């Protein structure tokens, strides 16, 4: 007996033995592709272009104003510090007239104050100076200096020599890292200048300090001889 063979007819339009082709969407409708009407698209483009044009017009209107009024060139905040007046006010509690160096317009003071010495035990007059080259020099003056306090003020820098300024030989101390100090004991007080400025700027300020010292009465002149403070070069006892 011969084998039975499948006699089912192939789907119309497709090769025999192949799967039937995928038909249309079951709903019978083709996929919908959203289409923006030409008028709507034109309005959208016009809105974008209008925003761009308005932005350009605004920038063009304000640009001349900005160019005609450039930002002021400043060196930062400059407080108005009256060193002389503050020194006179501090003289009563200091026991001496604090130095008020007359530096003209070359050095600018950014603070001047009397420090009671609550933490260090050494009350002192303090002034901060900005130099012509935008460095900084701190001035400290006291009549009760001691070796430990002196080393703290000079950052333990060793003495590297002397430098004459204002007719006085100042002790020069240098940390070797840019920070340096000039120290002078004169007329009953010890004055320390410390900072990262150049030696020329140190000397200029030190000269003005000496002039101020010479114009003031010696510290404690009525009770003790000038120069009674501890020598700046002394070292703390072990």
C-alpha positions as a Markdown table, in Angstrom:
| # | Residue | x | y | z |
|---|---|---|---|---|
| 1 | Unk | 0.0 | 0.0 | 0.0 |
| 2 | Unk | 1.4 | 3.4 | -0.9 |
| 3 | Unk | 2.1 | 6.0 | 1.7 |
| 4 | Unk | -0.5 | 8.7 | 2.2 |
| 5 | Unk | 0.8 | 12.2 | 1.3 |
| 6 | Unk | -0.5 | 15.5 | 2.5 |
| 7 | Unk | -2.5 | 16.9 | -0.3 |
| 8 | Unk | -3.4 | 20.1 | 1.4 |
| 9 | Unk | -3.1 | 23.0 | -1.0 |
| 10 | Unk | -0.6 | 25.7 | -0.3 |
| 11 | Unk | -1.8 | 29.1 | 0.7 |
| 12 | Unk | -2.5 | 31.2 | -2.3 |
| 13 | Unk | 0.3 | 33.4 | -3.3 |
| 14 | Unk | 3.0 | 31.7 | -1.3 |
| 15 | Unk | 5.4 | 28.9 | -2.2 |
| 16 | Unk | 4.5 | 25.5 | -1.2 |
| 17 | Unk | 5.7 | 24.5 | 2.2 |
| 18 | Unk | 6.5 | 28.1 | 3.4 |
| 19 | Unk | 4.8 | 29.9 | 6.2 |
| 20 | Unk | 2.1 | 32.3 | 5.3 |
| 21 | Unk | 3.2 | 36.0 | 5.1 |
| 22 | Unk | 2.2 | 38.3 | 7.9 |
| 23 | Unk | -1.0 | 39.9 | 7.3 |
| 24 | Unk | -2.2 | 43.5 | 7.9 |
| 25 | Unk | -3.0 | 44.9 | 11.4 |
| 26 | Unk | -5.9 | 42.9 | 12.9 |
| 27 | Unk | -7.9 | 46.1 | 12.9 |
| 28 | Unk | -7.4 | 46.4 | 9.2 |
| 29 | Unk | -5.9 | 50.0 | 9.6 |
| 30 | Unk | -2.3 | 50.9 | 8.7 |
| 31 | Unk | 0.0 | 52.4 | 11.4 |
| 32 | Unk | -0.7 | 56.1 | 12.1 |
| 33 | Unk | 2.1 | 58.5 | 11.5 |
| 34 | Unk | 1.6 | 61.9 | 13.3 |
| 35 | Unk | 1.8 | 64.8 | 10.9 |
| 36 | Unk | 2.1 | 68.5 | 11.9 |
| 37 | Unk | 0.2 | 70.7 | 9.7 |
| 38 | Unk | 2.3 | 73.1 | 7.7 |
| 39 | Unk | 0.7 | 76.1 | 9.3 |
| 40 | Unk | 1.4 | 74.8 | 12.8 |
| 41 | Unk | 5.0 | 74.0 | 11.9 |
| 42 | Unk | 5.4 | 77.5 | 10.5 |
| 43 | Unk | 4.0 | 79.1 | 13.7 |
| 44 | Unk | 6.4 | 77.0 | 15.9 |
| 45 | Unk | 9.4 | 78.0 | 13.8 |
| 46 | Unk | 8.4 | 81.6 | 14.0 |
| 47 | Unk | 8.1 | 81.5 | 17.8 |
| 48 | Unk | 11.6 | 80.0 | 18.1 |
| 49 | Unk | 13.1 | 82.6 | 15.7 |
| 50 | Unk | 11.3 | 85.3 | 17.6 |
| 51 | Unk | 12.9 | 84.3 | 20.9 |
| 52 | Unk | 16.3 | 84.2 | 19.3 |
| 53 | Unk | 15.9 | 87.6 | 17.8 |
| 54 | Unk | 14.6 | 89.1 | 21.1 |
| 55 | Unk | 17.6 | 87.6 | 22.9 |
| 56 | Unk | 20.1 | 89.1 | 20.4 |
| 57 | Unk | 18.4 | 92.5 | 20.5 |
| 58 | Unk | 18.5 | 92.5 | 24.4 |
| 59 | Unk | 22.3 | 91.7 | 24.4 |
| 60 | Unk | 22.9 | 94.3 | 21.7 |
| 61 | Unk | 21.1 | 96.9 | 23.8 |
| 62 | Unk | 22.9 | 96.2 | 27.1 |
| 63 | Unk | 26.4 | 95.6 | 25.7 |
| 64 | Unk | 27.3 | 99.3 | 25.1 |
| 65 | Unk | 26.2 | 100.1 | 28.6 |
| 66 | Unk | 28.5 | 97.4 | 30.0 |
| 67 | Unk | 31.4 | 98.5 | 27.9 |
| 68 | Unk | 31.0 | 102.1 | 28.9 |
| 69 | Unk | 30.8 | 101.2 | 32.6 |
| 70 | Unk | 33.5 | 98.6 | 33.2 |
| 71 | Unk | 33.9 | 97.0 | 36.6 |
| 72 | Unk | 36.1 | 99.1 | 38.9 |
| 73 | Unk | 39.6 | 97.9 | 39.3 |
| 74 | Unk | 40.1 | 97.5 | 43.1 |
| 75 | Unk | 42.6 | 95.9 | 45.3 |
| 76 | Unk | 39.9 | 94.6 | 47.5 |
| 77 | Unk | 38.4 | 96.1 | 50.6 |
| 78 | Unk | 40.5 | 98.9 | 52.1 |
| 79 | Unk | 39.5 | 99.7 | 55.6 |
| 80 | Unk | 40.0 | 103.3 | 56.8 |
| 81 | Unk | 42.3 | 102.7 | 59.7 |
| 82 | Unk | 43.6 | 105.8 | 61.6 |
| 83 | Unk | 46.7 | 104.4 | 63.2 |
| 84 | Unk | 47.7 | 107.6 | 65.0 |
| 85 | Unk | 44.3 | 108.1 | 66.6 |
| 86 | Unk | 44.1 | 104.5 | 67.7 |
| 87 | Unk | 47.7 | 104.6 | 69.1 |
| 88 | Unk | 46.8 | 107.7 | 71.2 |
| 89 | Unk | 43.8 | 105.9 | 72.6 |
| 90 | Unk | 45.9 | 102.9 | 73.5 |
| 91 | Unk | 48.6 | 104.9 | 75.2 |
| 92 | Unk | 46.8 | 105.0 | 78.5 |
| 93 | Unk | 46.6 | 101.2 | 78.9 |
| 94 | Unk | 49.9 | 100.5 | 77.2 |
| 95 | Unk | 52.1 | 102.5 | 79.5 |
| 96 | Unk | 53.8 | 103.9 | 76.5 |
| 97 | Unk | 52.9 | 105.7 | 73.3 |
| 98 | Unk | 52.6 | 103.1 | 70.6 |
| 99 | Unk | 54.4 | 103.7 | 67.3 |
| 100 | Unk | 52.4 | 105.1 | 64.5 |
| 101 | Unk | 54.7 | 105.0 | 61.5 |
| 102 | Unk | 54.1 | 107.8 | 59.0 |
| 103 | Unk | 54.4 | 105.9 | 55.7 |
| 104 | Unk | 52.5 | 108.3 | 53.5 |
| 105 | Unk | 50.6 | 106.5 | 50.8 |
| 106 | Unk | 53.1 | 103.7 | 50.3 |
| 107 | Unk | 52.0 | 101.4 | 53.1 |
| 108 | Unk | 48.3 | 100.8 | 54.0 |
| 109 | Unk | 47.2 | 99.8 | 57.5 |
| 110 | Unk | 44.4 | 97.2 | 57.5 |
| 111 | Unk | 44.2 | 97.0 | 61.3 |
| 112 | Unk | 45.5 | 98.7 | 64.4 |
| 113 | Unk | 44.6 | 97.5 | 67.9 |
| 114 | Unk | 45.8 | 97.0 | 71.5 |
| 115 | Unk | 46.0 | 93.3 | 72.4 |
| 116 | Unk | 45.5 | 92.7 | 76.1 |
| 117 | Unk | 47.7 | 89.6 | 76.1 |
| 118 | Unk | 45.1 | 87.4 | 77.8 |
| 119 | Unk | 46.5 | 84.3 | 75.9 |
| 120 | Unk | 50.2 | 85.1 | 75.6 |
| 121 | Unk | 50.7 | 87.0 | 78.9 |
| 122 | Unk | 52.3 | 89.8 | 76.9 |
| 123 | Unk | 50.1 | 92.9 | 76.1 |
| 124 | Unk | 51.1 | 94.4 | 72.9 |
| 125 | Unk | 50.3 | 97.1 | 70.2 |
| 126 | Unk | 49.6 | 95.5 | 66.8 |
| 127 | Unk | 49.3 | 97.0 | 63.4 |
| 128 | Unk | 49.0 | 95.3 | 60.0 |
| 129 | Unk | 50.5 | 96.9 | 56.9 |
| 130 | Unk | 50.0 | 96.1 | 53.2 |
| 131 | Unk | 53.1 | 96.9 | 51.3 |
| 132 | Unk | 53.4 | 98.6 | 47.9 |
| 133 | Unk | 54.1 | 95.2 | 46.3 |
| 134 | Unk | 50.9 | 93.8 | 48.0 |
| 135 | Unk | 52.8 | 91.8 | 50.6 |
| 136 | Unk | 52.1 | 92.0 | 54.3 |
| 137 | Unk | 54.1 | 93.1 | 57.4 |
| 138 | Unk | 52.8 | 92.8 | 60.9 |
| 139 | Unk | 54.1 | 95.2 | 63.6 |
| 140 | Unk | 54.1 | 94.2 | 67.2 |
| 141 | Unk | 55.3 | 96.4 | 70.1 |
| 142 | Unk | 55.5 | 95.7 | 73.8 |
| 143 | Unk | 57.4 | 96.7 | 76.9 |
| 144 | Unk | 57.1 | 93.2 | 78.5 |
| 145 | Unk | 58.8 | 91.0 | 75.9 |
| 146 | Unk | 60.2 | 87.6 | 77.0 |
| 147 | Unk | 62.3 | 85.1 | 75.1 |
| 148 | Unk | 59.4 | 82.6 | 74.6 |
| 149 | Unk | 57.0 | 85.2 | 73.3 |
| 150 | Unk | 59.8 | 86.5 | 71.0 |
| 151 | Unk | 60.3 | 83.1 | 69.5 |
| 152 | Unk | 56.6 | 82.7 | 68.9 |
| 153 | Unk | 56.4 | 86.1 | 67.2 |
| 154 | Unk | 59.3 | 85.3 | 64.9 |
| 155 | Unk | 58.2 | 81.7 | 64.2 |
| 156 | Unk | 61.3 | 80.3 | 65.9 |
| 157 | Unk | 63.4 | 81.8 | 63.1 |
| 158 | Unk | 67.2 | 82.0 | 63.8 |
| 159 | Unk | 69.1 | 85.2 | 63.8 |
| 160 | Unk | 70.8 | 85.6 | 60.4 |
| 161 | Unk | 72.4 | 89.0 | 60.8 |
| 162 | Unk | 71.5 | 92.7 | 61.3 |
| 163 | Unk | 70.1 | 95.4 | 59.0 |
| 164 | Unk | 70.4 | 99.1 | 59.5 |
| 165 | Unk | 67.2 | 101.1 | 59.2 |
| 166 | Unk | 66.5 | 104.5 | 60.5 |
| 167 | Unk | 69.9 | 104.7 | 62.0 |
| 168 | Unk | 69.3 | 101.6 | 64.2 |
| 169 | Unk | 70.7 | 98.1 | 63.8 |
| 170 | Unk | 67.7 | 95.8 | 63.7 |
| 171 | Unk | 68.1 | 92.1 | 64.3 |
| 172 | Unk | 67.2 | 90.1 | 61.2 |
| 173 | Unk | 65.6 | 86.7 | 61.6 |
| 174 | Unk | 64.7 | 84.5 | 58.6 |
| 175 | Unk | 62.8 | 81.2 | 58.5 |
| 176 | Unk | 64.2 | 80.4 | 55.1 |
| 177 | Unk | 60.6 | 79.9 | 53.8 |
| 178 | Unk | 59.9 | 83.5 | 52.8 |
| 179 | Unk | 58.9 | 84.6 | 56.3 |
| 180 | Unk | 61.3 | 87.0 | 58.0 |
| 181 | Unk | 61.4 | 89.3 | 61.0 |
| 182 | Unk | 63.2 | 92.5 | 62.0 |
| 183 | Unk | 63.5 | 93.1 | 65.8 |
| 184 | Unk | 64.5 | 96.2 | 67.6 |
| 185 | Unk | 64.7 | 97.0 | 71.3 |
| 186 | Unk | 64.8 | 100.7 | 71.8 |
| 187 | Unk | 63.5 | 103.3 | 74.2 |
| 188 | Unk | 62.0 | 100.8 | 76.6 |
| 189 | Unk | 60.0 | 98.7 | 74.1 |
| 190 | Unk | 60.6 | 95.8 | 71.7 |
| 191 | Unk | 59.3 | 96.2 | 68.2 |
| 192 | Unk | 59.0 | 93.3 | 65.8 |
| 193 | Unk | 58.2 | 93.5 | 62.1 |
| 194 | Unk | 57.2 | 90.2 | 60.5 |
| 195 | Unk | 56.0 | 89.1 | 57.1 |
| 196 | Unk | 56.9 | 87.9 | 53.6 |
| 197 | Unk | 57.7 | 91.3 | 52.1 |
| 198 | Unk | 61.0 | 92.2 | 50.6 |
| 199 | Unk | 63.9 | 93.4 | 52.7 |
| 200 | Unk | 63.6 | 96.8 | 51.0 |
| 201 | Unk | 60.0 | 97.1 | 52.1 |
| 202 | Unk | 61.0 | 96.0 | 55.6 |
| 203 | Unk | 63.7 | 98.7 | 55.8 |
| 204 | Unk | 61.3 | 101.4 | 54.5 |
| 205 | Unk | 58.7 | 100.5 | 57.2 |
| 206 | Unk | 61.4 | 100.1 | 59.9 |
| 207 | Unk | 62.8 | 103.6 | 59.1 |
| 208 | Unk | 59.3 | 105.1 | 59.6 |
| 209 | Unk | 59.0 | 103.1 | 62.9 |
| 210 | Unk | 62.3 | 104.6 | 64.2 |
| 211 | Unk | 61.1 | 108.1 | 63.5 |
| 212 | Unk | 57.9 | 107.4 | 65.4 |
| 213 | Unk | 59.9 | 106.0 | 68.3 |
| 214 | Unk | 62.1 | 109.0 | 68.5 |
| 215 | Unk | 59.1 | 111.3 | 68.6 |
| 216 | Unk | 57.6 | 109.5 | 71.5 |
| 217 | Unk | 58.7 | 109.6 | 75.2 |
| 218 | Unk | 60.5 | 106.5 | 76.3 |
| 219 | Unk | 58.3 | 103.8 | 77.8 |
| 220 | Unk | 58.3 | 103.8 | 81.6 |
| 221 | Unk | 60.7 | 106.7 | 81.7 |
| 222 | Unk | 59.5 | 107.8 | 85.1 |
| 223 | Unk | 59.9 | 104.3 | 86.7 |
| 224 | Unk | 62.6 | 102.5 | 84.8 |
| 225 | Unk | 65.5 | 103.1 | 82.5 |
| 226 | Unk | 65.1 | 102.7 | 78.8 |
| 227 | Unk | 66.1 | 99.3 | 77.4 |
| 228 | Unk | 65.0 | 97.4 | 80.5 |
| 229 | Unk | 63.1 | 94.9 | 78.4 |
| 230 | Unk | 64.4 | 91.4 | 77.7 |
| 231 | Unk | 67.0 | 91.2 | 75.0 |
| 232 | Unk | 65.5 | 90.0 | 71.7 |
| 233 | Unk | 68.5 | 87.7 | 71.1 |
| 234 | Unk | 68.0 | 85.8 | 74.4 |
| 235 | Unk | 67.0 | 82.2 | 74.1 |
| 236 | Unk | 64.4 | 80.5 | 76.4 |
| 237 | Unk | 65.8 | 78.5 | 79.3 |
| 238 | Unk | 65.5 | 74.7 | 78.8 |
